[in-house]
Amino acid sequence: MNILPWLASLLVLGGALISLLGAVGVLRLPDSYSRMHAASKAGVLGTVLILTGTAAASRGQMAGEALLGLLVLLASAPLASHAIFRAAHRAGIRPRVGPLGDALERERRKND
């Protein structure tokens, strides 16, 4: 019995479920910062699992392409989400803050 197709199926299914949880987080969370956090983290993890499952399903024939896609994703996703966060904050969209407050606002006031 070959276990590779089963492993590939589980990886793709797991990635799809994590992406679905990220989409539910985007719908349910209270502010844009929390929504972006859910979308970026769950989206990256879901995509990593799906690309790994794709490489496993192709029996290694697509492993190079999947690895390249993973590297591009892991390099660009954190940078893009950080840039969007900063742009939203500079545009005046304020997060709902808890007891720790807004560190970006304190930093802006200190630099002014």
C-alpha positions as CSV (number, residue, x, y, z in Angstrom):
1,M,0.0,0.0,0.0
2,N,1.3,3.4,-1.0
3,I,0.9,6.0,1.7
4,L,1.9,9.0,-0.4
5,P,-1.5,9.7,-1.9
6,W,-3.1,9.6,1.5
7,L,-0.5,11.9,2.9
8,A,-1.0,14.3,0.0
9,S,-4.8,14.2,0.5
10,L,-4.5,14.9,4.2
11,L,-2.1,17.9,3.6
12,V,-4.4,19.5,1.0
13,L,-7.5,18.9,3.2
14,G,-5.7,20.3,6.2
15,G,-4.6,23.4,4.2
16,A,-8.1,23.9,3.0
17,L,-9.5,23.7,6.5
18,I,-7.0,26.2,7.9
19,S,-7.8,28.6,5.1
20,L,-11.5,28.2,5.9
21,L,-10.8,29.0,9.5
22,G,-8.9,32.1,8.4
23,A,-11.9,33.2,6.3
24,V,-14.2,32.7,9.3
25,G,-11.8,34.8,11.3
26,V,-12.0,37.6,8.7
27,L,-15.8,37.5,9.0
28,R,-16.0,37.3,12.8
29,L,-13.1,39.4,14.2
30,P,-13.9,43.0,15.4
31,D,-11.5,45.3,13.6
32,S,-9.4,45.5,10.4
33,Y,-6.1,44.7,12.2
34,S,-7.5,41.5,13.7
35,R,-9.0,40.5,10.4
36,M,-5.7,41.1,8.6
37,H,-3.9,39.0,11.2
38,A,-6.2,36.1,10.7
39,A,-6.1,36.3,6.9
40,S,-2.3,36.5,6.7
41,K,-1.4,33.8,9.2
42,A,-4.1,31.3,8.2
43,G,-3.6,32.0,4.5
44,V,0.1,31.4,4.7
45,L,-0.2,28.2,6.7
46,G,-3.0,26.9,4.5
47,T,-1.0,27.6,1.4
48,V,2.1,25.9,2.8
49,L,0.1,22.8,3.5
50,I,-1.6,22.8,0.1
51,L,1.7,23.3,-1.8
52,T,3.3,20.5,0.3
53,G,0.4,18.2,-0.5
54,T,0.7,19.1,-4.2
55,A,4.4,18.2,-4.2
56,A,3.6,14.9,-2.5
57,A,0.7,14.1,-4.9
58,S,3.0,14.7,-7.9
59,R,5.5,12.2,-6.4
60,G,8.2,14.9,-6.3
61,Q,7.8,16.0,-10.0
62,M,6.4,19.4,-8.9
63,A,8.5,19.6,-5.7
64,G,10.8,22.3,-7.2
65,E,7.9,24.5,-8.3
66,A,6.2,24.0,-4.9
67,L,9.4,24.9,-3.0
68,L,9.8,28.0,-5.1
69,G,6.2,29.0,-4.4
70,L,6.8,28.4,-0.7
71,L,9.9,30.5,-0.6
72,V,8.2,33.4,-2.5
73,L,5.2,33.2,-0.2
74,L,7.2,33.0,3.0
75,A,9.3,36.0,2.0
76,S,6.5,38.2,0.7
77,A,3.5,37.6,3.0
78,P,4.9,39.0,6.2
79,L,6.3,42.0,4.4
80,A,3.0,42.7,2.6
81,S,0.9,42.4,5.7
82,H,3.2,44.6,7.7
83,A,3.1,47.3,5.0
84,I,-0.7,47.1,4.9
85,F,-0.8,47.4,8.7
86,R,1.4,50.5,8.7
87,A,-0.5,52.1,5.8
88,A,-3.8,51.6,7.6
89,H,-2.4,53.1,10.8
90,R,-1.0,56.1,9.0
91,A,-4.3,56.6,7.2
92,G,-6.0,57.0,10.6
93,I,-7.6,53.6,11.0
94,R,-7.2,52.9,14.7
95,P,-7.3,49.4,16.2
96,R,-9.4,48.4,19.1
97,V,-6.9,48.3,21.9
98,G,-6.8,46.4,25.1
99,P,-5.0,47.2,28.3
100,L,-1.6,47.5,26.6
101,G,-2.7,50.3,24.3
102,D,-1.5,51.2,20.9
103,A,2.3,51.0,20.6
104,L,2.4,52.6,17.1
105,E,0.6,55.6,18.4
106,R,3.0,56.0,21.4
107,E,5.9,55.7,19.0
108,R,4.4,58.4,16.7
109,R,3.9,60.8,19.6
110,K,7.4,60.2,20.9
111,N,8.9,61.0,17.4
112,D,6.8,64.2,17.0
